[in-house]
Structures are given as structure tokens and as C-alpha cells.
Amino acid sequence: MRDEELVPGVELLTSMRSVGYDFGAAVADLIDNSITAGATEVAVVGDPIEASYVTVLDNGAGMDEQSIRQALRLAGSVGDGTRAEDDLGRFGLGLKTASLSQGRQLTVASLHDGALKALQWDIDHVRETGRWTVRVLGEADIAELPSIDALESMDQGTLVVWRQLDVMLAGEVDLSKAMVAHLTALRHHLALTFHRFLEGEGGRPLAITVNGVAVQPVDPFLTRNRATQSSPTELIRIEGLPVEIKAFTLPHVSKLTATERRRPDLGAGMREAQGFYIYRNKRLISHGTWAGLARRAELSKQSRVRVDFPNALDHLWRLDIKKSRAEAPAVLKRRLADVMTSITGSSERVHTFRARKDPQLDPMQRLWSRQNGRDGYWYEVNLSHPSVRALAEDLDEAQRGLLNDLLEDLAGGFPVEDLYASVAKSEHPKPIHLDPDAVDERLTALRAAAVLPDEPKAAVMALKNIEPFDSVEDLEDRIAKIWSGS
């Protein structure tokens, strides 16, 4: 028996381009390497005129020529080997597969200890030679690289250059316009994927720019909005290693700021953005799904659950090469199902009859009351509401009949489908506020109709949970003034 080496054909390099990266995921994979190298600044540049290149430059530790060669070697680092706790790599394929998924030429130039070196994978060159050969760039070749001046002005760092962008710009007619569109989408992708690094969680903030525009973090949990509800962080240990779970219920759209409402994931896209947000070493891996435990629903769209796991548990999460999908291990899924059930209930309460301030209140205290029957549910105007009763007191029997018919028609014509469409798009409803004169007029009318107690304090108690008087801050003072006749 003897051993015989079977070297893969060079066609494998072309086949690896079909892993399934999109542009955002591919750039993010390179930024993973930058963070692992200790970078605090990353600059992404796309040629806005001819769309001939994309570069990613960082101020990380840099590499010597042998290290660059190792970085360009397929599976240059092994996924089952020991990794540093903050290492964002996985299979040792990211740099190559991510880059070549977008273009036919990948160049890595790095400045380390004052020496500038560069190596290059060129698919056309490999196919022509039929050999797994990289090009070692000389000084003249290096000088022609885009963004090389920025690298040379630094003490250390690494520059990745993509050229011949055949996949990234496939089918595009206006290449410049396509490049701008890719870079615009990239900003949002990076703002979400690396938001915890951009915020400086646990250390110095990472600065990312795309064609000179700073990427601002997008916090999917709105932790700075006071109306956001959150659960305590739950710690679960798997194989002795920590997995953290924290649930969030986002505020109703009426409690979002104007800036927040403009975010795609908080407007019409909120329903699609609900679910588990899976983080590996604080880097977002996947989101917008309940991991097969439930379907996305309209009433649960405010629900988001953050799940953090360390890279030492990669083997249990079935993390793919692109680091864009991770499947929770079975031992954790059971607990995630419980958390999901609890948090989606909180989200439903954000939407379900928001006027119901106290679930124990008698239904007569609301303007609308929900009715249930064999054929479904419907809403009726509450005929026992004090305002309706006050109006009915001044009518004769025939007029009261007409009033009841009108209220029934109003309820029957309630625009349910239109309301549902507006809620689904997270459109902001116009707030209804009574001006002081209108409040006094209504209180005077109710007082005259004798539908409220004669004693002011009793009248306050009767009205404080009745729409729309529940929102009147100085209700007690106004009732005291009107009841006294002053």
C-alpha cells in the first residue's frame, strides 16, 4: 500500500465562487478579519465612476509576506482548531470565497514592520497556467493598486482589492449607478451586522466608512428608547460555555421618534424583522426568523430576542461559510421556544386594544367594545358610554332609535381592512388631543345630563378611566371648577 496525492483541479477555484455570498455578506466577511486583526478603522471604497474595483482598508496589525500567503491559502486556518475568544473567522475560507464571489481578481497588500508586500489570486491566470499559483506583486504593481496611497500613509494595516467584478455587476447596464446602489445597501447592512462594535460595546468603538461616509450603528432593539421593554439577561451553559438570551418588545409606532420611523426595519419592514437575532462574538449572524419554531405574525412584529454565543460553540450551531446562518442546537431550542412564547405575548399586548388601560375595567368605560360570536368578532360603539348616554337623554324615543341605527351603521362600516393595512405598514396614526375648551364643554354637558355623580371626587373616579378623559392631566381641577359653578 502506498499514498498518492490527488491535487484538486483548478476548476475548484471557479466552483467556490458559487457559495452564495451577496455583496453585503462578502464585505462583512472581510471586516471580520479586520476586527480579528485589532483594527479600529475600516474604510470601504467602491469606484463610483467606472465601477472597476472595491477596496477594504483597515489599520489592523498587518501581515508579512508569509502571513499573506497563509491568508490566501484555501482553509489556511482550520475551523476545529483553537481560536482566540474574539476571533470572528470560521473555516479559513472567508477571505477567498467572499472576494472571488464578487470578482475574478483578489489582491491582498499589507504593511507590517515597515515592509509593504502584496499577493494576488487571479482566476484567469490560474486557468491559463492550470496551476494553483498566486502572483507576487512587485513595487511597480503595488503602486498601481487603488487606495494604496492610504495604506502607505499608515503605520500598519491591510488592503484588500477586488477587481474584474463580473458577478457583483452581472447584467448591469449602468455600472456606476449599480455601484452606488450596492454601496448604499452596504451601509445599512454593516450598520446592523456590526452595530455592537460601532457602539463600542465592551471596548473602543469601531469606525467604518463607505466611500467616506461614516456608518452609524443600527440598534435593532431600540435600547435607548424608554418605551422599549426588555427582560433580564438569561444565562444558559452548553458544554460549560455561556449562551446569553435577552428578549425585547419594541414600542408601538406611536412611541417611535421620527428618525426611528424612517428605518426600514421599524416601518413597513417591521413584520419581517421580528424573531431571533443570533450573535457570535457580538457580530450579528442571522435575524428575521423564529428558527422554525413559529411563523412571523403581525401581532408579534414588536418581538426581538438577542442570542449571544461564543465561537467555541461553532460546531453546535451549524454555522455556514458565509456566517449568515446559524441553527441553534436542540438543547437550546427548547428554551428559545419558551422565550418566544413569552415575548410574542408582550408584543401582542402592544397592539391589542391599546385604549384598554386596565384589563379589569368594565367594558362600558371604553368608546368601543369588542363582541364575539360564532361567525367571528366585531366592534360596537359602547352605548353605555357617558357621552352616548348624555346625548340619548335629550332625545325622544324616535330620535334615540335613529341614533342607535346610526351607531350600528358606523360600527358596521368600520374600515377593518384599511386599518389592518395601515397597521401592517406601521403607519403612524394621528394623535387625538382635546383642547382645554373642548374638555370643559364636554364636562359641562355631562354634568347637565346628570350621568355623573354630584360629588366632584366621585365624578373624577368615574371619568379617570373613561375615554377620552383618561388622557386629561388636570381632570380633577377642571371637574372641581365646573361642579362648583365657578
N, C-alpha and C positions, 0 to 999 in steps of 0.2 A: 504494500500500500504506500502511496506517495501523495503529497499535497500538490495541488496545482492552482495557481491564482487565476481567477476569471475577472478580468478588468471590465467594468461596465462600459458599454458603448457610449460614444459622445452624445448620442441622441438623448441620453438620460437628462442632460443639461437642459435641452429644449422641453422635454416632458415635465420637468419640475416647474416650468413656468405656469402650469395649469392647476396649481394648488387651489386657486380661488380667491386670492387677495383682491380687494378693491384698493383704490388709491389711498384712502384714509388709513386702512389697516396696514398697508405696506409702509407708509411713512411712520406710523406709530411703532412698528416693529424696530425701525432704526432708532427711534428716540428711546426705546427700551435700552438699547446698547449704550446710548449716550448717558442715561441715568446710571447704569451699572458702572460706567467709567468715571463717575463722580462729576459729571457736567452740571453746571448751574445755569448755563445759557445754551440754547439751541436755536439756530436760525435756518428756516426752510426758505429756499428761493426757487421759484419757477420762472423760466424765461417768458416774460409777458409779451414779447414781440414775435419771435419765431417759434416759440414752444419747443426749443431744441434740447432743453435739459431741465433737470430738477436737481438741486443740491441740498444736502443736510449737513450743517456745520455745527460742531459743538466744541466746548472748551474743556473737555474731559482730559483724562490722563495722557492720551495719545499712545501710539504704538511704534515700536521699531519694526524694521522690515520683516523679521521673522514672525513677529506677532501679527502683522498684517497678513502674511502668508497663512498663518494658522486660522485667522478670522475668515479668510476666503476659502479655506478647505471645507468641503462638504462635511457636515457633522463634526466640525472642528472641536466642539465640546460635547460631551456625552450627557444625555438627559438624566441618566440614572446615577451619574457621579455626584460627588458632594459639591454643593453650590453655597456661595455666601448667602446669608439670610436676605440681603437686599438685591440679589441677582434677579433680573427680570427676564433673562434668557430661558430657553427651554431645551430645544433639540440640537442647537448649534447649526440650524439651517436658516434662521430668520433673515440674516443679512443677505444671503444669496437668493433665497426663494422670493423674499419680498421685493428685492431690487429687480431681479430678472423677470418678475411677473409683470413689470411695467415697461421695461425697455430691454434692448438687446445688449447693452453695454453697461457694466458696473465698474467704477473706479473707486478705489479707497486710497486716499492720501492722508498721511498722519505726521504730525510734528511731535517729536519726543527727544528730550535731551539735546535740543538744538539741531537735530537731523530731520530733514524732510524726505520721506520715502513714499512711493506710490506703486500699487499693483492694480491690474485690471483683468476682469473677465470680459471677453468679447465672444459672444456666441458665434458670430460669423467666422472669426479667426479659429475657434475650436473646430467648427465643422470643416473648414478648409484644410486644416492640418490633420484632422482625425485623431488628435491627441488632447489630453486634459492639460493644456498649457495655459498659464496666465502670463500676461505681459508685464514686465518690469519697466516702469517708465523712467526715462532719463530726465535730466534737468529741463531740456527744451520741451519735452512732452508735458511735464508737470506745469511749466509756465503757461501753457495754453488751457489749463483746466479752468472752468468757470468758478468763481468765488475763491480762487487760490490766493489772491491778494489778502483777503480777510484772514485766511488761515496763517499766512506768513507773518501777519501783524500780531499774532498771539504768541504767548509763551509756550503753549502746548494745545493740542486739540486734534480732531479728526474731521475730515471732509469726505463725504460720500457723494459721488456724482452718477446720476442716471442719464444716459443719452440713447438716441435711437428709440424713442418712446412709442414703439409700434402698437403695443397693447393698450397703454394708457389713452392714446389718442385715436384708437381704431375707429374708422368710419366718420371721423370728424372732418368737416369741410373748412370751417373757420377755426384753425388751430389756436390762434391767440385767444379767441373767445372761449374755447373749450378749456384752455389752461386756466383762465381767470375763474371759470365755474368750478373747476377742480379745487383750486386754492381756497375759494370761498367756502365750499363744503368742508374742506380740510380744517379750517379754523374751528368750526363748531365741533367736529369730531375730536380734535385734540383737546379742546376746552372741556369736553366731557370725560374723555378717556383718562386724562392726566390732571383732573381738577384738584385732586388732593395734593399733588406735587406743586401745582401752580399756587395753591393756597398756602403752601409751606407747612403742611401738617407734619409735625414732629421734626422739623428741621428748616433749613434755608429754602425759601421759595425757588422753584424752577422758573426761568423766564424762557418763553417760546415766542418766536416771531415768525410770521409767514409773509414774505415779501415786505418786511419792515414793519408790519402791523402786529402789535402785541396781542397774544392770545389771552383772553380773560377767562378765568375759571367759570365753569357752569356747574353749580351745585344742584344735583338732581333732587336733593332732599329739602331744599329751602331752609336750611338750619338757622338762617338769620331772620327769617320771618317769624314773628312772635306767635302767629296763629298756627304754625306747624306743630302737630302733636307727635311725640316720639316716645318709644318705650325704653326702659333701661337696657343697657347692653347685656346680652346673654352670652356667656362663655361656655362652649362645649369642647371637650378634648377628644381628639381622634388620634389614636396611636401616640398619646401623650402630648400632642401638639394642639395649640389653640385655634378654634374657629369661632369667630365672633358674629353675632346676629343682632341687628338693631332695626326695628320697624319704624316707619314714618307714615303719618297721614297728612297729606298736603292740605293747605287751606282751600276753602271754597273759592271760586274765581272772584267773588266779590271782595275777598280779602287779599288779593294779589295786587302788587304795585303795577303801575303802568309798564315799567320795564319788564317785570316778570311776565305779564300777559303777552308780551311780544315774543317770548321764547317759544319755539316750535313745540317743545315737549310740555308746555303749560297751556297752550291754546288748543287748536284743533287736534294736535297730536298727543294730547294727554292720555287718551284711552290706550294708545299703542305703547306708551312709555311706562305703564304700570308694571309691577312684578318685582322679581328678584334682581338686584344689582350685585353681581359677583365680582369681587376684587381679589386679585392676587398681589400681595405685597403693595397694597394701596393703588394698584393700577387696575382700572376697570377692564374686565374681560368680556362680560356679556350683560345684557339688560333687556327689558321689554318682554319678558316671558315669565310664566309661573312654573316653568320647568316640567310641564306636563301634568301638574297637579290640579290645574283648573284653567278655564278659558278666561281670556280678558273680557271684562264686562263693564258696562257704562257706570254702574254704581260703585265699582271698585277702582275707578281710574285714579283716585287720590292715593292709592296704596303703593308704597315702595319699601322694599326690605333690603337693607345692606348686609351682605355676607362677606366676611373677610377670611381668607385662608392663606397660609404661608406656602412658599414654593416647595417646601419639603413634603407637601401632601399632593404634589402634582400627579403622582401615579394613581391616586384615588379619584381625581376629578376628571379624568379623560380629556385633558387639555389638548386642543388641536395645535397644529404647527403655527397657524396664524394667530394664536392666542386671542381668538374671537369667540370661542365657545368652550364652555366647561360644564360638565354634568356632575351634579352633586352625588356623592356616594350614598348608598342605600341607608346606611346608619344615620345620615344627616337628613335625608329626605323626609323621614317620619316627623322629625321635629319641625322642619320647614313647613310641612303641611299644617301643623297646629298653629304656627305663627301666621301663616297665610289666612287661615280661617278667622283668626282674631283680628288681624289688621284690616281685612276687607270689610268686616262688620263695622269698624270705625269709619271707613270711607263711606259706606252706605249711609251712616247716620249724618254725614256731612250734607248729603243730598235729600234724604227722606224727610219731606215736610219740614223745611228749615224754620217755619214760623212756630213750631211746637217747642216753646221754651222749656216747659216742664212736662214730661211724659205722663204725669199723673193728673194733669189738668182735665176738667170736664170738657168734652168736645164743644159745648156751647160757647166757650171762651174764644174760639177761632172764627175767622171770617168764612173759611171753607171747612167742610167736614168730609171725610172720606167714608164712602159706603161700599160694602162688599155684598155681592150676590152670586148666584150660580153662573151667570153669564160674564162675570168679571167684576171690576171695581169702577167707581166713578166718583166725582166730586160734586158736592152740592153747596150752594150758598147757605150758611147756617142761619136759619130763620129765627133762632133763639138769641142771636147776637143782639146786644143792646141797641145798636144803631138801627137794625132792621125792625126791632120791636118798637122803637120810638117813632119810626115812620108809620108803622102799621096802626099805632094808637090814634093817629089823626085821620084815618081813612074809614069810610063806611064799609059795609060788607062787600059790596060790589067792587069797590076800589081795591080792597085787600085781595080779592080774587084776581084782579088784573095784576097786582103787584106780585103775587105768588106765581102767576103764569109767566111774567117777565123774568123772574129769578130762575124759574125752571128752564126757560129758553136760554138764558145766559149760561147756565150750567151745562145744558145740552150742547151748546155751541162752543164750549171751551176748546181752544185750539191745541189739543193734545199733541198732534203730530208736529206742529210748528215748534211748540215748546221743547219737545224731545230733540228735534234737530238743533235747536239753539243750545241746549244743554250739552249735547254730544260734541258741539263745536266749541264748547267752553266760552261762549259769548257772554259778555259782562252785562247783566241786567241793570236797567236804570234804577238807582235807589229812590225810594219814595219817602219824602220827608214832609211832615206837616209844619207849616209856618205857625208861629205863636197865635196869630189872629184866628186861623182855622181851628186850632185846638180849642181856643176859648169859645168859639161859635158852636162847636160840636158838644162841648161840655154843657153849655147853656141849654142847648136843645134837649140833651138827655135829662138834665135837671128838670126842665119844664114838662117833659113827657112822663115824669115820675117812674122811670125804670131803674133808678138808682136809689140807694139808701139816703135818708135825710141827714144822717150823721156824716160829716166830711171824712173822718178816718175810715169809716166803713165803706164810703164811696171809693176812696183810694184803694182799699183792699180789693174791691170788686173790679176795678179797672186796670190794676197794675199788670195783670196777665191777659188782658184783652187787646187784640189788635184793633187799631194801630196805636193805642195809648200806652202799650208796653214800652215804646221807644221814647216817650216824653220824659225827659230827665227831671223837670220841675213840676211833675204832675201834682204832687201834694200841695205845693204853694198855689197852683192855679185853681185847684178844687176849693181850697180854703177861701180864696178870694171870691170865687163865683158863688159858693154856697152862703157866704156871709152877705152877699149883695153889694159888696164894695167895688 
